[in-house]
């Protein structure tokens, strides 16, 4: 309410000042001056009469001079009246205009304004300020604020992802640790800290990051992000069995259309093929034709153990485990002794095939 009283008072003073400044006024003029003006005309008239009496003017000339004097008096009175009317008409529209502007301003502010809105702390305005500043300047200002107030969890939460964007991964990890210390651990913070640690390691891996990702995945079963990071790191380190499970867990959370979906499917294929990216669709078709010809020849004519091993591997690359099992079984029939099969049994065991019918 105090705000409205002050606003109304200031508006009234401003309108009064404008009204006073725009009003028509006579300055430093008094009634005797108007009397002197009439006296001037009487003196002119008396001069005409004196010239007539002295014979300086004739009757016709004197009459013409008096007529001209009368016309001049009428003209001056007419101009004075117009000026007065114009002044009166100018003050009224001015008063109405000022009142209308004041009413309109108060009506708009009453609808849109929020005079009772509390002020926002500086830390809460960091995101807005950063939009109009470059990143380095914004980060520098936040660092100054954090130096003065190390317990500002909001400031640490804002600067941590900025550090990551700037490539200052060690600083980002430290900032996320500070947020966790001040606000408590959450799966999201664990994932962000693990990301900073992995980026800081630059491909060397981080045991702490892996522990954080596992904890984040357990803490929030609906978040695929820690599982994606975990699966990618397990694939990088060659732990393909666990990586495949992690990829599958992430894909199980997909609703379709996520930007990471294609990469996760590719990652799963790599993990399932022990690090191989697998053939493209065109390559798969060509391989299938070659494999079909090799299978027909081995079935009709037989072949060496190396050729059977090549056939089993080809089916495994194509992802057809059933045909790989059938090819292995045919190879066992052709070479019943394990000594003759060489590394074929090893390939079958690694691929999870059943060694039925094989003899030592």
PLY file of the C-alpha trace (Angstrom):
ply
format ascii 1.0
element vertex 360
property float x
property float y
property float z
element edge 359
property int vertex1
property int vertex2
end_header
0.00 0.00 0.00
2.86 2.39 0.75
4.09 1.91 -2.81
0.76 3.11 -4.24
0.70 6.19 -2.01
4.19 7.16 -3.15
3.39 6.45 -6.81
0.20 8.55 -6.72
1.96 11.45 -4.99
4.86 11.47 -7.47
2.45 11.27 -10.43
0.32 14.16 -9.10
3.39 16.37 -8.60
4.66 15.63 -12.11
1.25 16.35 -13.69
0.89 19.61 -11.75
4.33 20.75 -12.85
3.53 20.02 -16.50
0.14 21.73 -16.24
1.66 24.84 -14.67
4.49 25.00 -17.22
2.13 24.68 -20.21
-0.55 27.14 -19.00
-0.90 30.59 -20.63
0.13 33.47 -18.32
0.90 37.20 -18.57
4.28 37.98 -17.13
5.32 41.39 -15.72
2.28 43.18 -17.25
-0.11 45.30 -15.19
-3.30 47.21 -15.83
-1.59 50.61 -16.21
0.19 49.21 -19.28
-3.18 48.49 -20.86
-4.28 52.03 -19.95
-1.18 53.44 -21.63
-2.16 51.61 -24.80
-5.60 53.30 -24.89
-3.95 56.63 -24.07
-1.76 56.19 -27.11
-4.79 55.96 -29.37
-6.38 59.02 -27.70
-3.16 60.97 -28.27
-3.15 60.01 -31.95
-6.80 61.06 -32.23
-6.04 64.39 -30.50
-3.12 64.96 -32.87
-5.42 64.45 -35.87
-7.90 67.00 -34.45
-5.05 69.47 -33.78
-3.74 69.13 -37.33
-7.26 69.66 -38.65
-7.70 72.81 -36.57
-4.29 74.11 -37.60
-5.11 73.56 -41.24
-2.45 70.94 -41.70
-5.08 68.39 -42.68
-8.20 68.80 -44.66
-11.61 67.43 -43.66
-11.30 64.46 -46.01
-7.77 63.61 -44.86
-8.68 63.93 -41.18
-11.69 61.67 -41.68
-9.55 59.07 -43.48
-6.94 59.16 -40.68
-9.62 58.68 -38.02
-11.08 55.73 -39.98
-7.67 54.07 -40.23
-7.13 54.60 -36.48
-10.50 52.98 -35.75
-9.65 49.96 -37.95
-6.33 49.55 -36.11
-8.07 49.62 -32.73
-10.60 46.97 -33.92
-7.81 44.73 -35.31
-5.81 44.82 -32.09
-8.87 43.98 -30.00
-9.73 41.06 -32.30
-6.21 39.59 -32.03
-6.27 39.93 -28.24
-9.55 37.99 -28.09
-8.23 35.16 -30.26
-5.15 34.79 -28.09
-7.28 34.57 -24.96
-9.55 31.95 -26.50
-6.57 29.92 -27.70
-5.06 29.99 -24.22
-8.24 28.75 -22.60
-8.69 25.93 -25.12
-5.02 24.77 -24.63
-5.24 24.30 -20.85
-8.33 22.11 -20.90
-7.02 19.42 -23.31
-3.71 19.45 -21.42
-5.47 18.75 -18.12
-7.55 15.97 -19.68
-4.48 14.44 -21.37
-2.43 14.41 -18.16
-5.25 12.79 -16.24
-5.74 10.17 -18.95
-2.05 9.26 -19.07
-1.90 8.93 -15.29
-5.00 6.71 -15.14
-3.77 4.54 -18.02
-0.33 4.10 -16.45
-1.79 3.02 -13.10
-4.25 0.64 -14.78
-1.52 -1.10 -16.80
0.82 -1.43 -13.84
-1.98 -2.75 -11.65
-2.57 -5.51 -14.22
1.04 -6.36 -15.05
3.22 -5.04 -12.25
4.32 -6.79 -9.08
5.39 -4.16 -6.52
5.29 -6.75 -3.73
7.69 -9.18 -5.48
10.69 -9.78 -3.19
14.19 -9.15 -4.43
16.16 -12.17 -5.65
19.60 -12.97 -4.17
22.58 -12.38 -6.41
23.43 -16.08 -6.54
19.95 -16.78 -7.85
20.50 -14.39 -10.74
23.74 -16.05 -11.88
22.08 -17.91 -14.76
20.46 -14.73 -16.10
23.65 -12.72 -15.82
25.62 -15.43 -17.62
23.41 -15.07 -20.69
24.61 -11.52 -21.32
28.27 -12.19 -20.50
30.82 -14.43 -22.12
31.56 -17.66 -20.30
35.01 -16.68 -19.04
33.74 -13.45 -17.53
30.75 -15.16 -15.94
32.90 -17.91 -14.43
35.36 -15.34 -13.12
32.58 -13.46 -11.33
31.14 -16.64 -9.84
34.61 -17.63 -8.63
34.91 -14.28 -6.87
31.55 -14.85 -5.20
32.55 -18.36 -4.12
35.83 -17.08 -2.72
33.85 -14.71 -0.51
31.15 -17.30 0.28
32.49 -20.89 -0.05
29.24 -22.31 1.30
27.13 -21.08 -1.61
25.92 -24.40 -2.96
24.00 -22.67 -5.75
27.18 -21.05 -7.02
29.06 -24.38 -7.02
26.16 -26.06 -8.85
26.25 -23.37 -11.55
30.01 -23.29 -12.04
30.54 -27.08 -12.18
28.95 -27.66 -15.63
30.59 -24.44 -16.85
33.98 -25.89 -15.95
33.10 -29.04 -17.91
32.14 -26.98 -20.96
35.41 -25.06 -20.73
37.44 -28.29 -20.56
38.52 -27.66 -16.94
37.62 -31.20 -15.89
39.63 -31.27 -12.65
37.93 -28.05 -11.51
34.56 -29.49 -12.54
35.16 -32.62 -10.45
36.17 -30.49 -7.47
33.07 -28.34 -7.86
30.79 -31.38 -7.98
32.49 -32.75 -4.85
31.78 -29.43 -3.15
28.10 -29.59 -4.14
27.85 -33.11 -2.73
29.48 -31.98 0.52
27.08 -29.06 0.93
23.81 -30.55 -0.31
24.22 -34.31 -0.05
24.76 -37.04 -2.60
22.23 -37.78 -5.36
22.39 -40.12 -8.36
22.49 -37.13 -10.71
25.48 -35.60 -8.89
27.24 -38.96 -8.84
26.79 -39.26 -12.61
28.04 -35.70 -13.22
31.09 -36.24 -11.01
31.85 -39.56 -12.77
31.61 -37.81 -16.15
34.11 -35.16 -15.05
36.49 -37.83 -13.73
36.32 -39.85 -16.96
36.96 -36.76 -19.06
39.85 -35.79 -16.83
41.33 -39.30 -17.23
41.26 -38.82 -21.04
40.71 -42.48 -21.87
42.77 -43.92 -19.01
39.68 -44.86 -17.00
38.77 -44.16 -13.38
37.82 -46.71 -10.74
36.15 -43.99 -8.70
34.06 -43.02 -11.71
32.96 -46.62 -12.24
31.94 -46.92 -8.58
29.98 -43.68 -8.83
28.20 -44.84 -11.99
27.20 -48.16 -10.42
25.90 -46.32 -7.34
23.97 -43.84 -9.52
22.43 -46.67 -11.57
21.29 -48.40 -8.37
20.07 -45.13 -6.87
17.90 -44.16 -9.84
16.78 -47.23 -11.83
14.84 -45.01 -14.28
17.84 -42.96 -15.43
19.65 -44.44 -18.46
22.57 -41.97 -18.35
24.75 -43.72 -15.73
24.14 -47.04 -17.49
25.22 -45.56 -20.82
28.45 -44.19 -19.33
29.03 -47.51 -17.55
28.41 -49.56 -20.70
30.71 -47.37 -22.79
33.54 -47.61 -20.28
33.13 -51.38 -19.91
33.24 -51.72 -23.70
36.40 -49.64 -23.80
38.11 -51.83 -21.21
37.08 -55.04 -23.02
34.66 -56.34 -20.36
32.18 -57.25 -23.08
29.87 -59.52 -21.07
29.15 -56.87 -18.42
29.12 -54.15 -21.10
26.45 -56.03 -23.08
24.32 -56.29 -19.94
24.76 -52.58 -19.23
23.79 -51.68 -22.82
20.72 -53.89 -22.55
19.74 -52.28 -19.22
19.97 -48.83 -20.82
18.02 -49.88 -23.91
15.30 -51.33 -21.68
14.64 -47.78 -20.44
14.22 -46.40 -23.95
10.82 -45.21 -25.10
11.98 -44.89 -28.70
13.36 -41.82 -30.41
16.00 -40.89 -27.81
19.14 -39.33 -29.33
21.33 -41.97 -27.67
19.29 -44.94 -28.91
21.27 -45.66 -32.11
24.61 -45.35 -30.31
23.43 -47.72 -27.57
22.29 -50.29 -30.12
25.65 -50.06 -31.88
27.43 -50.38 -28.54
25.46 -53.51 -27.72
26.38 -55.03 -31.08
30.06 -54.28 -30.46
29.93 -55.82 -26.98
28.13 -58.91 -28.24
30.75 -59.33 -30.98
33.66 -58.99 -28.54
34.65 -55.54 -29.70
33.92 -55.96 -33.39
31.70 -53.33 -34.93
30.11 -55.97 -37.13
29.34 -55.78 -40.85
27.08 -53.25 -42.52
23.86 -54.32 -44.20
25.57 -54.56 -47.61
28.49 -56.45 -46.16
26.12 -58.81 -44.33
24.34 -59.65 -47.57
27.61 -60.37 -49.34
28.88 -62.44 -46.42
25.62 -64.38 -46.30
26.03 -65.31 -49.98
29.60 -66.41 -49.43
28.68 -68.34 -46.28
25.82 -70.04 -48.11
28.18 -71.22 -50.85
30.74 -72.46 -48.32
28.06 -74.28 -46.33
26.70 -76.02 -49.43
30.18 -77.11 -50.50
31.09 -78.44 -47.05
27.78 -80.32 -46.79
28.19 -81.96 -50.18
31.95 -82.39 -50.49
33.33 -81.92 -47.00
36.38 -79.82 -46.21
39.21 -79.10 -43.83
38.81 -78.21 -40.17
39.90 -74.65 -40.99
37.01 -74.33 -43.46
34.52 -75.58 -40.87
35.99 -73.10 -38.39
35.59 -70.34 -40.98
31.93 -71.30 -41.45
31.20 -71.29 -37.71
32.88 -67.89 -37.29
30.94 -66.46 -40.23
27.62 -67.50 -38.71
28.64 -65.97 -35.39
29.56 -62.68 -37.07
26.16 -62.65 -38.78
24.54 -63.22 -35.38
22.99 -66.54 -36.39
23.88 -68.70 -33.42
21.57 -71.54 -34.44
23.33 -72.04 -37.79
26.69 -71.71 -36.06
25.67 -74.53 -33.72
24.51 -76.67 -36.66
27.77 -76.03 -38.55
29.78 -76.97 -35.47
27.78 -80.18 -35.05
28.47 -81.08 -38.69
32.16 -80.36 -38.12
32.17 -82.69 -35.09
30.63 -85.42 -37.25
33.33 -84.87 -39.88
36.11 -84.68 -37.27
34.95 -86.60 -34.17
38.30 -86.37 -32.35
39.03 -83.16 -30.47
42.71 -83.37 -31.43
41.73 -82.98 -35.07
39.43 -80.00 -34.50
42.15 -77.76 -33.10
40.82 -74.35 -31.99
37.32 -74.99 -33.35
36.20 -76.19 -29.89
37.66 -73.06 -28.30
35.66 -70.83 -30.65
32.51 -72.83 -29.90
33.03 -72.60 -26.14
33.68 -68.83 -26.26
30.52 -68.35 -28.31
28.41 -70.40 -25.90
27.80 -73.28 -28.29
27.01 -76.75 -26.99
29.76 -79.36 -27.48
27.36 -82.25 -27.88
28.69 -85.31 -29.70
32.31 -84.19 -29.33
34.78 -86.78 -28.16
38.29 -86.33 -26.80
0 1
1 2
2 3
3 4
4 5
5 6
6 7
7 8
8 9
9 10
10 11
11 12
12 13
13 14
14 15
15 16
16 17
17 18
18 19
19 20
20 21
21 22
22 23
23 24
24 25
25 26
26 27
27 28
28 29
29 30
30 31
31 32
32 33
33 34
34 35
35 36
36 37
37 38
38 39
39 40
40 41
41 42
42 43
43 44
44 45
45 46
46 47
47 48
48 49
49 50
50 51
51 52
52 53
53 54
54 55
55 56
56 57
57 58
58 59
59 60
60 61
61 62
62 63
63 64
64 65
65 66
66 67
67 68
68 69
69 70
70 71
71 72
72 73
73 74
74 75
75 76
76 77
77 78
78 79
79 80
80 81
81 82
82 83
83 84
84 85
85 86
86 87
87 88
88 89
89 90
90 91
91 92
92 93
93 94
94 95
95 96
96 97
97 98
98 99
99 100
100 101
101 102
102 103
103 104
104 105
105 106
106 107
107 108
108 109
109 110
110 111
111 112
112 113
113 114
114 115
115 116
116 117
117 118
118 119
119 120
120 121
121 122
122 123
123 124
124 125
125 126
126 127
127 128
128 129
129 130
130 131
131 132
132 133
133 134
134 135
135 136
136 137
137 138
138 139
139 140
140 141
141 142
142 143
143 144
144 145
145 146
146 147
147 148
148 149
149 150
150 151
151 152
152 153
153 154
154 155
155 156
156 157
157 158
158 159
159 160
160 161
161 162
162 163
163 164
164 165
165 166
166 167
167 168
168 169
169 170
170 171
171 172
172 173
173 174
174 175
175 176
176 177
177 178
178 179
179 180
180 181
181 182
182 183
183 184
184 185
185 186
186 187
187 188
188 189
189 190
190 191
191 192
192 193
193 194
194 195
195 196
196 197
197 198
198 199
199 200
200 201
201 202
202 203
203 204
204 205
205 206
206 207
207 208
208 209
209 210
210 211
211 212
212 213
213 214
214 215
215 216
216 217
217 218
218 219
219 220
220 221
221 222
222 223
223 224
224 225
225 226
226 227
227 228
228 229
229 230
230 231
231 232
232 233
233 234
234 235
235 236
236 237
237 238
238 239
239 240
240 241
241 242
242 243
243 244
244 245
245 246
246 247
247 248
248 249
249 250
250 251
251 252
252 253
253 254
254 255
255 256
256 257
257 258
258 259
259 260
260 261
261 262
262 263
263 264
264 265
265 266
266 267
267 268
268 269
269 270
270 271
271 272
272 273
273 274
274 275
275 276
276 277
277 278
278 279
279 280
280 281
281 282
282 283
283 284
284 285
285 286
286 287
287 288
288 289
289 290
290 291
291 292
292 293
293 294
294 295
295 296
296 297
297 298
298 299
299 300
300 301
301 302
302 303
303 304
304 305
305 306
306 307
307 308
308 309
309 310
310 311
311 312
312 313
313 314
314 315
315 316
316 317
317 318
318 319
319 320
320 321
321 322
322 323
323 324
324 325
325 326
326 327
327 328
328 329
329 330
330 331
331 332
332 333
333 334
334 335
335 336
336 337
337 338
338 339
339 340
340 341
341 342
342 343
343 344
344 345
345 346
346 347
347 348
348 349
349 350
350 351
351 352
352 353
353 354
354 355
355 356
356 357
357 358
358 359
